């Protein structure tokens, strides 16, 4: 995953036509990239690995709010985020939420919200207006996960970290960011438990805490 300020993403997209023929670009969002979403760079058929991809996220400045209000607004925009998903993606969510009646009801309500708000593109524009500041603030936000505000100082400097046979630039606050996303990211799932099952249990626990 790569996260970058909106201005840098727009600069990258200007050079789309100059990418190697081995690379393919996908836009993983409904409305124009100017609003929100994720760009995926794919290199196809890389030996035994098959396709390899890099997900690129836009960092926007988050609007200033107190923590309590930010949590409420984040939950509302998370629902809107679900509402703007395609019907196919909503069906996948329903399968993922098998046995969780409350979450399945929320998916059904999100279908109604999509019609009320006039479709995915309008919903993304609303999310942008609610969450994004036009002026710099002390926090960033990634609109693909509107519940998490990221301290700007985590990205102010980069450090180089070893990974396999290479050394790569990372934000200096990588530990704080990983903890925000994954909790104790150094903890292994219980022996014999699949990673997706572990994540599902973790998400359920977080939802109950909210």
Beta strands, then each sheet from edge to edge (+ up, - down):
strand 1: 2-5
strand 2: 23-27
strand 3: 38-43
strand 4: 52-61
strand 5: 139-141
strand 6: 149-151
strand 7: 158-163
strand 8: 166-171
sheet 1: 1+ 4+ 3- 2+
sheet 2: 1+ 4+ 5- 6+
sheet 3: 7+ 8-
end
